[in-house]
């Protein structure tokens, strides 16, 4: 059966009536649900013209049916009136703390830090999970050496995979590593909502949430839906990366989540032959940005080839070599975060009993 990505690509052949652009580019395709019985395509047109909506729905049905995807259902959703009452982020059942790891841009090693940090947290907390929300580049299964797919219970709840003492869920566990993820925002936020609400996490002391890079609609929607204990921002010393730290801090401020601190990755390189220290990307920018925005600076992580080699081998360096200089720094950061979470938990308990 065709995957949602394949169906979405096929629907790009449908032009929006009166325009050269396709209905996918216009954001008309809200969601695609693939099940054993068939396919449901959910459309969310903004036009009130029933004739236009009918033409689009008819073409969608024709194209999906031609893909031999079983029973095809096309559902049209009209914009609903906003419901009254307070809305906001909600906790994940059974999860005590959700720790979001973010970066203002890609390429700063955020997923590598999130993975090693989660492993390091298992030294202090009995039950830790890792949710790979970086759906466009789900690299965590590779870094943890996970090859099996998650099981699904009879009630359709997903059972996370266990690796290195972590309960793990990732988009990379459901698609081939060569398959690009080309879903639009609404589909991505629904998928990540499934990861949060429909995964059998059990009782967790901390769930590490590896956010997609950047601070766009998807990231903001996730943080608005899930109640966060706090956020950690990963950056590198370059000015172009440091400029994005402010965006990350602003994003967490908008959802009322405290910034636990800033981590400077690739801070410097030490030559394995002569021991010379080279500050390839500059140095100290992360600490300066943390001071500027009055948030804690958690530490600087040096650049070593062993980090990449361990990740490619499916063994995070914190697990493969706990005494390595990178592991020592990350484990110290994990200790700081554990202490911060403990203090935050005590503060919440005091407020609850006041």
Protein Blocks (a to p, Z undefined) as FASTA:
>chain_A
ZZfklmmmmmmmpccehiabdfklnomambdcddfkbccdddddfbfbfklmmmmmmmmm
mmmmmnonojadddddddddddeddddddddehiabacddddfbehkommmmmmmmmmmm
mmmpmbdcdddfblmlccklmmnopabdcdddfkopacdddeehiacddfklmbcfklcc
fbdfklmmmmmmmmmmmpcebjafbdcddddedjdfklmmmmmmpccfbdcddddfbfkl
mmmmmmmmmmmmmnopacfbdcdehkbccdfklopacdfkoghklmmmmmmnopacfbdc
dddfklmmmmmnopafklmmmmbmklmmmmmmmmmmmmmmmmmmmmmmmmmmZZ
